[in-house]
Amino acid sequence: MTLRRPGDGSFEFAKPSVGTGAKTIASFWYTSPEIFEAEQERIFSREWVCVGREETIPKSGDFFTAECAGESLIVTRDTAGAVHAFYNICRHRGTRICDQQSGRFHGSIQCPYHAWTYGLDGKLNVARNMAQVPEFDRDDYPLREAAVGLWEGFIFVNLPGDGNFERAFAPLIGRFAQWEIDRLRTAHSIRYDLACNWKLIVLNYSECYHCPLVHPQLDRLSPSESGRNDLSEGPFLGGYSELRTSGGSLSTTGHRTRPPVGKVSGENLDRIYYYAIFPSLLLSLHADYVMVHYLKPVAADRTQVVCAWLFDPRVSMQPGFDPSDATEFWDITNRQDWRVNELTQLGLKSRAYSPGPYSNAEGLLSAFDRHYLNVMGA
């Protein structure tokens, strides 16, 4: 495929296949506990899932724990700086090793039950009282680990441990080089607990058909009809919208008060790029900051979302740095979205619901449905 990059002029208004009757999918895909369990097995247990940022573990031994498809993982750096995602169980009796959300290992990882001790690379170094056990070999019992993929400072995991990250993410690698996202640092985050299915959040993010009504403060700064898409099929979907005023910003002031991040220049100064990265990350690229939504499905009708704002550390480390113009603007916008997402979840439970037609402004939604159903084997 030909890769299109922000600023190369190859964006287009993507339409669904309305001529063939593109419609929303059946309600059970959003409401069924059985479907939710199948998603855990077919999507979140197999796809590349984002679990956080490298900045969270800057030094050897730093760690955080993450949950993916019901599995607890220890994400840490070894002495060589490599990132690992170890299954959080001891190879002796299966005891959960770490019950802290984050911290630092001092040279090793030790099980609290019988003190089996592993190196930061996962190798079993100490197994008490096992030397005389016939045929026991410490090399046979390293911590099991998921595969790790690193992209733009984000950490992705693949539970089977056999995924090819470079091949899977080929359409995105290098695409956002101007923003130098790997250099940015998280300045603020907000956690939201939503009473809706995770897919409704992705679908809502992928269209601005609703913006004039639901987000009047957003529509005043960025016209809903300005959207153009470059990735309109497959696991990565998105494109850009324009600002109404050059030099503006999606913030409570409407004006850009910080220098551009990275090497952002030209037409990208007056665009906001939005990409849904299947299945767990929503990425919004602004001239002066990057916003991220991390999605964690909890149940068929429950999703945890963490929204985080990333800034250039040369700016965010300055005395008096205040990101509230951006964070407050998007907190308002997020809560407006969450309300309609939850209303949609309620409506999908009705016996009166049947699939409705997508509009010409919802091309990415029908594309998401196609990819989702394909992954689910439907």
C-alpha angles and dihedrals in degrees: 000000000000110000116225118203131198107276099022094106096237099118124121142183102264117214129192120241091270090159089066093043105262107199140168116272128256119286096242089072087068103033108035118102087204091057089048090054091047089052090054090055101038101034116017094036092051111026128076105270123194113233102172148296132308089231087072090068106035097155138049109276095021110131147172130190122234134186121223124173091339094311123118114221132191108218111197146141124249125218091274091054096252117144118235133185107205123189104249097239134098117241090226107064102346096257116164104252104200128033097173122102092222142345141117133289114217100223098310146039114236130191110232093218108059100355098247100171128209133192120242086259089060098253116141106244103167129030109170118226093359099107093092096045107113115253093356111150121180090211089068093062113055119147110277113241143195121231115265127215123189121203129163091339093308122122118221126185133202111199099207088056095223104089121125103227097185092053094044094048098038093118090057104038108110093358096116099036093133092067095051088211093177089067095051122098132212110254100173140003137184127199120216128190110207131195094219143081117276093238092061089060092053092046093049090049091053099061139047096197085110097045103094091054102033100032110034091159090054095045090053089061102032122027113232093221092059094080119124127176133212102173106051105152135048132016097328118060132173154080137181146297125205132237116241092225127042110244092024129132138205094249140107090270096044089222129102108240099169130067117258117274119247112337099327109154145143119024091353089072089071099039135080116208121209123192131175109209108199123269113354115014137069114191124197118186119201128175093250104025143012123231124203134190116201112200124208116179111216102173138341088279101026130075132171115214126188114195114198133184120214123201138177104273090221086066102033093051093057118108111264095020108164121183094178095109088066100032095048092047092053095040087060091046093046093051090050088053094046091054094056091041090056091046089053091051089054092049093050089063091063121105086222093066119107128162113285130205121269117235125232088261093061103067095128091053095061088045090053091049091052093051093044094050091047092053090047090052093241 
